[in-house]
Amino acid sequence: MGNKLKAAAWGTRLALKINKPMIVFWLLLSVLLAVLPAVILFFYRSILGQISVFISAGTGSFNAVIPSILIMGAILTVSGISARLNDDFLYMVMFDAYYLGLEETMMDSAQRIPLSELSKKKTADEYFAVISRCGSLTDLTSSGCVLISKLVGIVSFLAVALSISAFIFCITLAYVVLSIALNLFNSGKNQVVWSVIREHLHHADYFEKLPQNGDTAKEIRIYEAAEGIKKQWNKAYAKVEEMEMRKNKGRARLNTVLETGFYIFMGIILLYCISAAGAGRMGPDTILMIISLCAGTAAAVSGISRSWHQLDYGLYGLDIQRRFFSNTPKVDPEEDGKKTDEPGNGDIIFELKNVSFAYNDEAPVLDNLSLRIRKGETLALVGINGAGKTTLIKILLGLLKPDSGEVLFMGKPYDAYKHGLINRRAGAFFQDFYLFHFTVQENVGIGNVGQVENEQMVLEAMDKGGALPLLRKLPGGLTTMVNRNVEKAGVVFSGGEGQRIAVSRTHMSDKEILIFDEPSSMLDPIAEMEQFSQIRNTAGGRTVILVSHRISFARLADRIVVLSGGGIAEQGVHDELINRNGLYAQFFHEQAQWYKTDSSGDQP
Ligand SMILES: Nc1ncnc2c1ncn2[C@@H]1O[C@H](COP(=O)(O)OP(=O)(O)OP(=O)(O)O)[C@@H](O)[C@H]1O
């Protein structure tokens, strides 16, 4: 319950931040409409008196009671409208205001999740739950308004009941309390069911999507794995259906109990009215009033079940979102404003002091590693697969935080600078690059967002990244959409072509630090050599960090650092390392010997 309350407070604050007038207006209106029937009932008892005199005496003009009948009709109409307004209508109104608002907030907050967190399965699962619950705020605001107005309405009906008799008040109160208690009990049970459904749905979704994705479908067809995938999906989905069924049965049972409760309540009230009328203690006016009261109370109570269910569902989602986002580091704009954007002085641009890092709880990828990178230096990082080269780069770019040790940029830790300073100063290409569903120009231009429209600059970057020749075969030139899955007219690039576009993106920026992680792994030999020389030409005066398995590329660097076993195995220039005859020399000789095969194809 504590978490639900926190979720309600968090959600309310968020809703007020996204659109305050909306929630205030509809809350006031729905409360007004909810109390109106009881207020009218209370003050227009005399109308009922007139009608009852007409009915019991059978005398007088019918025309005289027409206004009273119309007012009674109005009371019932207002009750009906307020009951309708409380459900689907309010949901629709709130959906417009809060669904996109919550999505936007989540997109902003997701930017602050460290990549090391995002790569954890637990985080990925939680994030799935978070984004699949964008309707939570709509649920909270609409059902919150409904419930508040219904509770106010019930209280006003109870006041009318009290004005009639203590017995009517007590029996109405008992009916209301029992109905609400049953709803609470049922929603408590549902909560457990939802969490199980969510888990199995996630599992089922994964298998369901595999045959739809080009890459995974290819594997499934090659290895004829479709049946196996279907079985896994069936297994996961059977559990979802079982739990859904359990939930629906629970709700059906609750509705039956609530309806039975209402008939018992009405039965007791009617018996009381009959006996009171028989004893001459109650006139038709009071009986009519009591019947209107019962109908109004029952309408308010019956809606509570659905609204409570919706509110609970919304709070469940908001709690997941609240916990997820409160655990992610946030940038406080005020604190950030006090920090500097000015790097310190000195020759050392990056310094890693005894840095250790592990993904999840696995063995450390980097273990007590220390490294200094000079300003203007071209540094090559070499090492076997999994040695930690990409991880080291991500740490340098502040995308991952070390578990221990220190990372300094121009003599100061990242925390000393304004948020994102390193991203404003360093451009990077990663081997697992991603091409967005944008145009070619935007895909390259995004490397320097302010210059996306600068066609000349984009063309120059494409020239440096070796992507200019691709333009000739693109039907729409720079405006061609990338990726056919999203846009019919989109282009699908080959691995090497995509890599050239992504490398061009890095060349867009005029940043003082450039980082390339395997920029030529998919290129043909000619394109690879062009890529090398372009990077070399661009380097002039900048700090460049290169990750490459191609020794021919690495040897051009001012310094080569060989990573192994979580640390630096050796470092120096090409000739030094060859003379040393260590790991680097081994890499070099292994690669070199493939170029020395004799004409028969045999190795020497
Ligand atoms: N997101 C992740 N979650 C868990 N483990 C990871 C993740 N990314 C990398 N690793 C692990 O960390 C280790 C180092 O990976 P990294 O990508 O830094 O190596 P690398 O030297 O760049 O390798 P390669 O030469 O293959 O590109 C690997 O063993 C890898 O399995």
The ligand as an ORCA input file, in Angstrom:
! r2SCAN-3c Opt
* xyz 0 1
  N      26.548     -4.976    -22.551
  C      27.297     -5.958    -22.067
  N      26.843     -6.753    -21.094
  C      27.591     -7.739    -20.587
  N      28.828     -8.027    -21.004
  C      29.338     -7.268    -21.981
  C      28.607     -6.198    -22.572
  N      29.369     -5.625    -23.514
  C      30.530     -6.313    -23.527
  N      30.499     -7.289    -22.610
  C      31.574     -8.221    -22.308
  O      32.726     -7.478    -21.967
  C      33.875     -8.031    -22.542
  C      34.630     -6.947    -23.297
  O      33.835     -6.512    -24.381
  P      34.335     -5.382    -25.371
  O      33.260     -5.170    -26.371
  O      34.798     -4.211    -24.589
  O      35.593     -6.093    -26.029
  P      36.425     -5.678    -27.308
  O      37.851     -5.763    -26.906
  O      35.950     -4.394    -27.870
  O      36.036     -6.904    -28.264
  P      36.016     -7.001    -29.866
  O      37.413     -7.025    -30.347
  O      35.341     -8.303    -30.089
  O      35.232     -5.846    -30.376
  C      33.418     -9.191    -23.411
  O      33.752    -10.402    -22.770
  C      31.933     -9.036    -23.532
  O      31.307    -10.290    -23.456
*
